[in-house]
Amino acid sequence: MPRYIVERDFPEEFQMPLDAAGVRACLAWVEVNRSEEVFWLQSYMSANKRKSFCLYEAASPEAIRRASNRNRLPVTRITEIRVLDPYFYT
């Protein structure tokens, strides 16, 4: 399955509660993603919490957009990627 980096720009600082409400929000996102066959692998947040870079596996960018819309998450850019690491050359 292809992998993608999804860039998200937030108009204000992104806040994720570090309690049961945050857990519920993440589980809800994962459930919506699964229904679209989108799999969230990892995310990175900028220091000012207004931009994120998320790694996904999905059949297509359109599937990611559908899941993001349903999860009420912005999508700035979707880029298909391939793994390149130092072990590739050994």
C-alpha positions in Angstrom: 0.0 0.0 0.0 1.4 3.5 -0.8 2.6 5.8 1.9 2.0 9.5 2.1 3.1 12.5 4.1 0.1 14.7 4.9 0.9 18.3 5.8 -1.7 20.1 7.9 -1.8 23.8 8.7 -3.9 24.8 11.7 -5.3 28.4 12.0 -4.6 28.3 15.7 -2.4 26.2 18.0 -3.5 22.6 17.8 -4.6 21.3 21.2 -4.9 17.7 22.0 -6.1 16.9 25.6 -3.7 14.6 27.5 -6.6 12.7 29.2 -9.5 10.4 28.4 -10.9 13.0 26.0 -7.7 12.9 23.9 -7.8 9.1 23.8 -11.4 9.2 22.6 -10.6 11.7 19.9 -7.7 9.6 18.6 -9.7 6.4 18.7 -12.5 8.1 16.8 -10.1 9.3 14.1 -8.6 5.8 13.8 -12.1 4.4 13.4 -13.1 6.8 10.6 -9.7 6.2 8.9 -10.2 2.5 9.0 -13.6 2.8 7.3 -11.8 4.6 4.4 -8.9 2.1 4.5 -6.5 4.8 5.7 -3.9 3.9 8.3 -2.3 6.6 10.4 1.2 5.6 11.3 2.9 8.5 12.9 2.7 12.3 13.2 5.1 15.2 14.0 4.0 18.6 15.2 5.9 21.9 14.7 7.2 23.7 17.8 4.4 26.3 17.5 1.7 23.6 17.2 0.3 25.1 14.0 1.6 22.6 11.4 1.8 18.8 11.4 3.4 16.2 9.2 1.6 12.8 9.3 2.6 9.5 7.9 -0.2 7.4 6.4 -0.7 4.3 4.4 -3.7 4.5 2.1 -4.9 3.4 -1.3 -5.0 7.0 -2.6 -4.8 10.6 -1.7 -8.5 10.8 -2.2 -9.1 8.3 0.6 -7.0 10.4 2.9 -8.9 13.5 2.0 -12.3 11.8 2.6 -11.1 10.6 6.1 -9.6 14.0 6.9 -12.9 15.7 6.0 -14.9 13.3 8.1 -12.4 13.8 11.0 -12.6 17.6 10.5 -8.9 17.9 10.0 -7.3 20.2 7.5 -5.2 19.0 4.6 -2.6 21.4 3.1 -0.7 18.9 1.0 -0.4 15.2 0.4 2.8 13.8 -1.0 3.4 10.1 -1.9 6.7 8.9 -0.5 9.0 6.0 -0.6 11.4 4.9 2.2 15.0 5.9 1.8 17.3 5.3 4.7 21.1 4.6 5.1 20.5 0.9 5.2 19.3 1.0 1.5 23.0 1.1 0.4 24.3 -1.8 2.5 
